[in-house]
Amino acid sequence: MPGTTNKTGNGHQIPAPVLITAHANADFDALAAMVAASKLHPDAVLVFPGSQERNLRNFFIESATYMFNFKQSKDIDFSTVRRLIVVDTRQRSRIPHVEAALDNPGLEILLYDHHPASDDDLPATLSVYEPWGATTTIITLMLRDKDIAVSEEEATLLGLGIFEDTGSFSFASTTEHDFQAAAWLKTKGMDLNAISELMTRDLTTEQVSILSAMLQSATTHDINGVSVVMAEATIEHYVGDFALLAHKMLDMENLKVLFALGRMGDRVHVVARSRLPEVDVGQICSSLGGGGHAYAASVSVKDRTLSQVKDELFALLFSSVNKQKLVRDHMSAPAVTIDDASTITHAEEVMNRYGLKAVPIIKHENHSEVAGYLEYQTATRAITHGLGNMPVSVYMQRNIQTVHPEDSLYPVMEIVVSNRQRLVPVVDNGAIIGVITRTDIINTIVEEPARIPETLLPEKRRERNVKSLLRERLPARLFSLLEVAGNLGDSLGVPVYTVGGFVRDLLLNRSNLDLDLVVESDGIAFARELARVLNGRVRAHNKFKTAVVIYKDDNGTEERVDVATARLEYYEYPAALPTVELSSIKMDLFRRDFTINAQAIQLNKPQFGRLIDFFGAQRDMKDKMLRVLHSLSFVEDPTRILRAIRFEKRFEFQIGPQTTRLIKNALQLGLMDKLSGSRIFNEVDAILHEARPLACLRRMDEFGLLTIIHPQLRLTPTKEQVLEELENVANWYRLLYLADAPEPWMLYFMGLLINATYPEVKEVTARFHFTKRQEDDLLMLRENIREGITLLNNWGRHDRSMSGLHRTLSPIRVEGLLFIMARTRVDELRKSISHYLTHLRGMKVDITGEDLRIMGAPPGPAYGRILSRVLSAKLDGAAPTRQMQLDMAQSLVREETAKDADYLARRKTCRGPEPDTEPFHAVFSDDEPFEERTEEFKDGDGSNSDLNPVPDSSPGQSKEH
């Protein structure tokens, strides 16, 4: 049998030095071409890539597995593949099931395909391409020419592939070679009856219903003289054989060009067929991320609505069908340009003079080279902030694509539709000679307003529906709350949305139950109504037109929902607090920091689940890119720089190149200095609450942010080592799930200020506008750590009792204990601190003050002394049970009673001074560095054994103590 390999019954992966496969979602042509290729390469293993066509899947399961010994990709040891043979595609993205083999050293790749080349093509050792009706035709004629025998079963399967992909020789893509291949296969026993049975597929009731919907929705459009039919259907779940329905419709209506669109779940499936050379459906589907050839193609589009996909198809059709429409015929010339050394004020004046919404920027040193483009809105906002004298190069959009005057309008459409580029420069011989704008395309390509693609209209929303995601990823109580809010909006006649991080994290599949609602009306009035429905209460903030609804869920747990009025915020000067005005949802989203946070989901019942994305957030999330909404974002609010770093590390995204330049520009303008210390601290505190705060601190240091905030915070190799140790210990402690959680800012500030003197610490606390309590807590913690290290060393050398360890460590905050634990080099001390935190710290005696009262203990400090001694006995194992503790307490009560009697007797005969009540003073002067103040704790080599890392140890080891 072709492709036969030794079967394995033990579940182990099999070696496959030579492997044959096809594209994912294979059709009959792909399956047949694989079998045909196995005749050319008889030592190869065949790996079936899977199919969405129900009939093909059934055929494969019932017969092909047995006849041709196909393997599943999970059965293959891809590290053994030395030659990869791919049929019916050349695109890397279409063979994900063999991705693991593509980077094998010395891999040979052989390709057999009838589809046009693309930018995604694999680098081939040998590529056999013919623009014929089927890939199976190409290999079949090679078998004929090499006189390689095929069986009747093989001839029938190969014939099935040819018949399928040529539409039984009715497609315009059919060539004489397809007839020749079929004729040769007929001589080898090809069974036409079997092929006819497989090709004739009875439609299910559901398929008939879908086909009926497609026929009823079909509309014919005159695309530059060519009739194109668009048909659509919406199905709640995936339906196989959608291509079959397109074929049926094509034949029933005798259509020349058909685009069948099926909304299934969160995707829109497009099947495109063309019988005219003027319409290359392969090119159009490729532009949307799919593939195929000129006469048959398909694409599965995620994250866009059916209407949006249809509009983008119109845009691509209008610019591709009529090839005589060239860029030079529709560009605006000559181009008005601005030198990149010019000021923003000058650029604004030029755009105002000519009524331009954007202008291309050329390089100062080479006026023929395009550097970017600047939007009028950006220029006016920069001038408002007093930045009119800045060069345009600072705030222009740099990633810009250009076209040639002899290009067709198709690449222009791709740039404007896919890349959201407002203006496309036209360049000839390296010099800009004109521009094509979004308005030019609307005016010259699409005359009928109803056909203007929504992606070309700046006021149109980029939408998809995520109702299924809401239901799947949210707790039922929260999903119900969203429905309640939407229904309330309907009854009040106002649009209601959930926005921001809640939406972002829903799409990223991250847990976030903090619900923010935005209303295109009076948010406070809406909040009061929502509170009434939920039997809750409202806390309103009239200045910012926001409110918090506080209510109890079915379990009696208090919950909160933030409600805001859709608002526009503008900044009167850089780093100012915003001024608020009423606005629409679009302007509300535009005021936010990054594209990923500028999304909304509408909750009103008719539109429930509609995702609104004006600014390309979905694409940025797919590309793992963090991008600001406009060029002046960091000028208006420099704290966004810190948020950019926090989000970059949390989501493992990358701050975009333009956003990086804007961050550096804002820092060069000294805008961080204009922020209050409390605003900076709030953002730094949020960073330190992240799972990887050290990564954020390192990124801050790369931008020079730590030094800008205060020079004492600059990272050094020593500080990085300390912070890394602290992060490890903090993560270990977090996994204990203890009630007493440390304050991250106290822990990490101890590391950032490890060598700072007392006055330097005071400078830092003043920069952050710490409260008196925050400052005192930080300074006291430093003192407690220093004293605790001395006592802990003494305990380790002399005492070693658990009660002694408890007395030593109990006065120190958990942040201090974690700091000492991270810094000590003595493994036994680390384990002892770990034991204290996990076992001793929460231990209490089993008796109470009431027990002591019954025993007749004298009231006053004696209670504390007795309970403390009993606890020490319990910690040391001397009084583990309640009865033993009661017995010990009884003895101590007698002792305390005798002491009191003796004291009273001595007071009658002695009038000496009271006991010494002088307070404890610090041993070290306050102006010495922290490390230097532990001088007497250093080892003989000058190193501080208690403040250096422990090699080859981890916090988790201490749990065995």
C-alpha positions, 0 to 999 in steps of 0.5 A: 500500500502507498505510504505503508509504515510499521503500525505501533500499538504502544501509543508511541510516535512513529518516525517519518523521514519522508512525509506527505500532507496537504492544507488544513480543511482538505478537500477531495483534490487535496486528499487525492493529490496526497495519494498520487504523490505517494506513488511518486514517493512510495517511502513516505508517510501520509498525514491527513490534515483534517477536513470540514467537508462532512462527506469527505470526512465520512469517506476518509474515515470509512475507506481512506484510513484503511486503504491508504494507511493515513496517519494523524499528526499526533502520531508522528515524531516530527523531529525525524522528518527530513523531507516534507512533501506538500500538495495543493498549497504552498502557504506555510500558514495553511499547514499548521499540523506539521509546523513542528517539522518546518524548522528541522535542520536540512529539511527538504521541501517539495511542493505540488500546487495549482494555486498562485504564489503568495508572500506566505509561500514555503521556501522549496527545494522543488516546486511544481506549479501548473495553473490547471484545474486541480493539483491531482491533475498535475501529479496524475500526468506525472504518473502517466509520463513515468508509467507508474501503475495505479490500481482501480481504487487509486484511479477512482480517488484521483478522478474524484479529486479532479472532478471535484475541483473542476466542478465536473469540468464545468469551471472556467479554471478547467484546462485540457490537461484535466481532461487528459488526466481523467482520460488516462485514469479511465483507462486505469479503471476509474469508476465514474459511478462511484464518483457520481455517488460521492459527488451527488450529495443529498441536502439535509433539512438544515442545509435546505433551510440555509440554501433558501436563506441564501437565495432570498438574501441574494443581491446582484451588484454591478461592479464596474460592468461585471455582475457579482452576486452576494448571498448570506446566511446566519447560523448559530453553529458551524455547518459543514459543506457550506461550499456545497451550498455555494456550488448548488446556488451557482448551478441553480441560478447559473451565476457567473460570480458568487460570494456566499457568506455564512456567519457561524459562531464567531466567524464569517465563512466566505466561499467565492466562485468565479467563471469570469477571468475579470474576477480573481476571487483568489486574490480577493480572499487572499487579501482577507487572509484566505486562499484559493485560485482565480476561480475558486477560493475561500476565507474564514474571517474572525472578529468581524461582523457579516456586514463588515466582511461584506463591505470589505469585499465590496471595497476589494471588488471595486478596486480589482475588477476594473483594472483600468482604474489606476492610481494616477487617474484618481490621486490629488496632485501635486502633493502638499507636503511638510518638511519633518523639521518644520514646526507643528504650528507651521503644519497646522497653518498649511493644513488649515490653508488648504483644508486638509485633514492630513499632510504627508511629511518629507525628510529634511535631508532628502525632500523626495523621501516620505517620512510619515504623515501628520493629522490636523487633529493632532496638530491642533491639540499639540498647539493647545498644549503649547507644543507648537514649536516642536518639530512635526517629526515628533508626533507624525505617524511614521509607519506609512505605505506608499503606491506607484502612479501606475498601480491599480487602486487595489493596493490603495484599498488594501492599505486604507481598509486593512492598515487604517492609513488615512492618506497614501502618498503616491511616489514615482522615482523616489519622489512624492508626486501626489496623494490618495485619501480616504475621501478620494476613494469614496468619491471615485470608486464607490458612487453609490453611498449604500456601497461605501465600505464601513471601514472607509467611513471614519464615523462607522464602528468596527463591530462584532457580537460577543454575546456567546463569549459573555455567556461562556466566560462570565459567572451567571450572576454577572451575565444576568446583571448585564442583561438587567442593565441593558433592559433598564437602558431600553426602558429609559431610552438610553444606550448602555455599554460596558467598557474598558478593562472588563472588555479587554480582559474578556477578549483576552480570556483573563478574569476581571469581574470589575464592571464599568458601565457607560451611558450615553445620557445622565449616568448618575440618573441611570445609576439611581434607577439601577440601584432601585432595581437591584435594591441597592444604594448609590454614591455619586460623584457629580464633578466627574458625572460618575456613580457607584451602585452598591448592592448585595447579590443572592448570597448576601455578598456586597457588590459594586458597579461603576456607572459613568456618563459617556464623556469627553475629557480635555486637558487645559495644559500638559499633566493637568487633571481633565475637564469633563464634558458630555459626549458620545461613546466614541468620544468617551472611548477616545479619551482613554489611554490605549487602544486595547482599553478603548472598546465597548460592548453594548448591552441594550437588548436588540444589540446585546453583545455588540463589540465596538472597536473604533481604534483597531484594538482587536488587531493590536491584541492579535499582534500583541501590540500596545498603542496609544490612541493619539500622539499627544496622549503622554503629553496630556497625561504622563502617568500613562507612561507608567500604565504602558509599562504595566500593561506591556509586562502584564499581557506580555505585549510590546510597546509599539515603535511610535508609542515608544518614541512618544514616551521618550519625547514626553520624558525629554519635555520633563512632563513627569516633573509636573506630576504630583508625587501622589499621582506617581505613587498611585501608578508605581503602587499599581506596578508593584502589585503586578505579578512581575514587578521587577520586569516593570521596574527594569523597563522603567529603568530602560526609559530612565524613569526611575532616575527621573522620579528620584535619582535614589531609585535608579537600578544598580546590579546590587539592587536588581539582585535584591529585588529579584530575591524579594520577588521570589520570596513574595511569590512564595509567600503569596502561594501560602494564601495567608491572611496577612498579605504584605504591602508590595510598596513597602517590600520593594521600596526596602529593596530600592532604598537598600543603601539609602541614608535616613535623609535620602529616604526622607527625600524619596518619601517627600517626592512621593508625597507620602502621608506621615503614617506611610513615612513612619511605617517605612522608617520604622520597618528599617529600624525593626529589620536592623534590630531583628537581624541582631536578635535573630543572629543571637537566637541562632547562636544561643537560644534556638527555642521556638518561643525565642524565635517567636519573641524575636520575630513577632514585633516585625511586620511581614514585609520585614520578615520577607526582606530578611528572609530574602537577604540572609545567606544562612539557610537555617535562618531562612528556614526558621523564618519560614517556619515562623511565618507558616506555623508559629506566627498564627499560634495562640494559647488555648486558654483565655483571660476568663480562665485566669479571672476564674483562677483569681488572677490579679487584674492588670498586666499580669494577664498579659505576662501569664498568657505570654509565658503559657504561649512560650510553653506551648511553642516549646512543646511544654504545654501542648494541651489546654489542660496542661496550659490551665495547670501552668496558668494556675501555678503562674497565677499563684506566682503573680499573686505572691509577687503583688503581695511582696511588692505592696509590702516593699512599697510600705517600707521603701520610698526609692525611685521608680523603675527605669522607664527611659525609652529605647534608643536606636543603636545607630546614627540615622545618617549612616547607610542601611548596610553600614548600620549592620557593621557588627553583624558582618562576617570576618571577610567583611560581608554581611551574612544576614543580608546576602543571598543564599546560593542554591536555595529557595523559599519553598525549601523552608516548608520542610522545616 
